[in-house]
Each structure stands twice: as C-alpha cells, then as structure tokens.
Amino acid sequence: MPKQFKNKAIAIFEGNQIRRHWDEEKELWFFAVSDVIAVLTKSVDPVAYWRKLKERLLKEGGNETVTKCHGLKMVAPDGKMRLTDAADTETMLRLIQSIPSPNAEPFKLWLARVGYERLEETADPELAIHRALKTYLQKGYSKEWVNQRLKSIEIRKALTDEWENRGVKEGLEFAILTDEITKAWTGMTTKEYKKLKNIKKENLRDNMTNLELVLNMLAETATTEISEKREPKNLDENKTVAREGGSVAGNARKDIEFKTGKKVITDKNAKALCGRGNKKLK
C-alpha cells in the first residue's frame, strides 16, 4: 500500500489535509472527494473537476460508484459547514481508478497488486496465512501473539461455518451474534469494547492482549460446541447459544480477575501494545 495511506492523522495523503467524517453507525470513514481529487490532479478547481468526472462516469455506466458518494456537511475553506460529496474507502479507491493522472498511477498499481495477491490466495489459501504472519511481525507483534492470532482466525472460521449451517446470514446477523458473545464475556458491546480501546475501523482482535485473545477464542469455541449440540433453528435460538458460549469465557474472566486482582479487559490497543521502536506485544 502506498505510504500515504498509513498516516491516519492526515487521513490519506502526507502533507495534505483530507477532510473526513466517521460514521458511527456504519463504522466507516467518508472522505471529501474534491480534496482527494485536488491532491491527485493538482486541479485549481477540484469541485469542477469532480463535476465533470461524475458526468463522464454516468455516461460510461458508472452510476453505482457516483451514487455511493453522499453529501455530508464538512468545514469549507471559508470556515462554514457546507454539503460536500464524500465517499467511503472502497468507493474512493474505485474513483481513483477513473482519474487519468500520473499521481494516481501508484494507487492503481497497488490496487492491481492487491487484486493479483487475492487471486493467488484463492488458488492457494496458505499464501494468505504466510502474508498475514509477515504483516503482523512487521507491525511489531511477538511471534507468540501472532500464533494466537492465527489460531483465533481458525476458530472464528469454524464458528461462522457453524452459523452458516444453522441458516444465519453473513453480515448483520453475524454481527448481532458476535455482539452477543462479546457482551457475555466482556460485559460490553463490540462498539463499547472498541471505544474503550480507542479504535474505529480496526479489527478488534488485532487490538487484544494475549489473554483477551485467549478468552475470546474460548467464547467462540464454546459457542460453536454448544451450537453443534443444540442445533438452533433461528436467530433467536442462535442468540441464546451465543450468550451461553460467551458466558463460559465471562466466568473464566471473572475467576482470573478474582484470583489475580487485575482487570483482564484493557484499554490498550495495538499501537500502545506494540509501541514505537518495534516493541513486542505482551
């Protein structure tokens, strides 16, 4: 990924303020389209450029991409709140592909490489595991933590496979059941847990300590085992199973806290745990 994407303080591009808005409900970042166009094209009138680009995309059948750009109130150069076309990350990357500018080429090349890697991983899933391992280690996680994290992926997959077998729909229903598990073992909803760790779009499991990961794996494993035994028939029955599975880990958490005198749930996130200087996660 181009290094510009890494600096969250400036949204996307280093040295250029890209206005953005966090949608709490959808858990998505929305970026001002004209700001991104201004950086990529160096246009003196990015708003007019975007207007012409929209017209071209509509003529070429790009209606879906254009309609996914929503008007959001953002601070304009004059300091007033004005409606501004904004797009989430996926839509923004699609728009970048449509911009004929040399500055957009690094992004297009990156997108092509990512797409190629995904095709490789479809043919050989083991490649995805190796890439994940390499990425986590580069971020500063310890090998012990990475092993736990990769195991948690396997356990999560077993759980979602079980949910699919019970007729649970991927997406909203998966999220509902995950929330039930999280509440049962942490005492918080998934959103509250993320808020505690001061994270937004980041994966919650990537911001857990070893102990948090272990208990989350216990919660999901217990849910899978109970579901296989009970064979729930609808979402409500699956929610009951999810709460019971989460409670297994919740009881373990309370027992650990009682015997150690320390809280298991921490507000530390990946940034704090890995730290600067490539510290290892504990």
VENMO-V209292 format. One record per residue. N is the residue number from 0. RES is the residue in one small letter. PHI is phi in whole degrees, 0 to 359 (999 if undefined). Layout:
# VENMO-V209292
n res phi
N RES PHI
N RES PHI
This chain:
# VENMO-V209292
n res phi
0 m 999
1 p 304
2 k 298
3 q 300
4 f 286
5 k 276
6 n 271
7 k 290
8 a 295
9 i 248
10 a 68
11 i 228
12 f 257
13 e 294
14 g 82
15 n 228
16 q 283
17 i 253
18 r 295
19 r 213
20 h 221
21 w 265
22 d 271
23 e 297
24 e 289
25 k 276
26 e 56
27 l 223
28 w 274
29 f 240
30 f 250
31 a 293
32 v 299
33 s 297
34 d 293
35 v 293
36 i 298
37 a 300
38 v 288
39 l 286
40 t 255
41 k 60
42 s 292
43 v 283
44 d 224
45 p 298
46 v 294
47 a 293
48 y 299
49 w 295
50 r 298
51 k 290
52 l 296
53 k 299
54 e 298
55 r 294
56 l 296
57 l 295
58 k 292
59 e 273
60 g 89
61 g 268
62 n 300
63 e 298
64 t 296
65 v 295
66 t 291
67 k 278
68 c 270
69 h 253
70 g 279
71 l 236
72 k 282
73 m 226
74 v 290
75 a 275
76 p 305
77 d 276
78 g 89
79 k 265
80 m 280
81 r 228
82 l 296
83 t 227
84 d 296
85 a 226
86 a 223
87 d 284
88 t 301
89 e 298
90 t 294
91 m 297
92 l 294
93 r 294
94 l 294
95 i 302
96 q 296
97 s 267
98 i 267
99 p 279
100 s 222
101 p 303
102 n 291
103 a 272
104 e 301
105 p 303
106 f 289
107 k 296
108 l 295
109 w 297
110 l 298
111 a 296
112 r 293
113 v 299
114 g 298
115 y 295
116 e 296
117 r 294
118 l 295
119 e 298
120 e 291
121 t 294
122 a 286
123 d 220
124 p 305
125 e 298
126 l 298
127 a 297
128 i 295
129 h 296
130 r 292
131 a 297
132 l 302
133 k 297
134 t 296
135 y 297
136 l 295
137 q 295
138 k 284
139 g 108
140 y 288
141 s 285
142 k 298
143 e 297
144 w 295
145 v 299
146 n 300
147 q 297
148 r 296
149 l 295
150 k 295
151 s 295
152 i 294
153 e 297
154 i 292
155 r 298
156 k 297
157 a 297
158 l 293
159 t 294
160 d 297
161 e 296
162 w 299
163 e 298
164 n 296
165 r 267
166 g 83
167 v 285
168 k 272
169 e 295
170 g 109
171 l 299
172 e 292
173 f 301
174 a 296
175 i 298
176 l 291
177 t 299
178 d 296
179 e 297
180 i 297
181 t 299
182 k 298
183 a 291
184 w 258
185 t 253
186 g 84
187 m 229
188 t 286
189 t 300
190 k 296
191 e 294
192 y 296
193 k 294
194 k 296
195 l 301
196 k 271
197 n 58
198 i 236
199 k 240
200 k 280
201 e 299
202 n 291
203 l 300
204 r 296
205 d 290
206 n 244
207 m 260
208 t 285
209 n 305
210 l 292
211 e 299
212 l 299
213 v 299
214 l 291
215 n 294
216 m 295
217 l 299
218 a 299
219 e 286
220 t 295
221 a 298
222 t 298
223 t 299
224 e 296
225 i 294
226 s 296
227 e 297
228 k 283
229 r 278
230 e 55
231 p 301
232 k 260
233 n 214
234 l 297
235 d 298
236 e 293
237 n 293
238 k 295
239 t 298
240 v 297
241 a 298
242 r 295
243 e 293
244 g 296
245 g 295
246 s 295
247 v 301
248 a 288
249 g 296
250 n 294
251 a 295
252 r 300
253 k 297
254 d 295
255 i 296
256 e 295
257 f 295
258 k 278
259 t 257
260 g 74
261 k 234
262 k 287
263 v 280
264 i 283
265 t 244
266 d 273
267 k 290
268 n 251
269 a 301
270 k 297
271 a 288
272 l 286
273 c 283
274 g 70
275 r 275
276 g 73
277 n 62
278 k 296
279 k 271
280 l 286
281 k 246
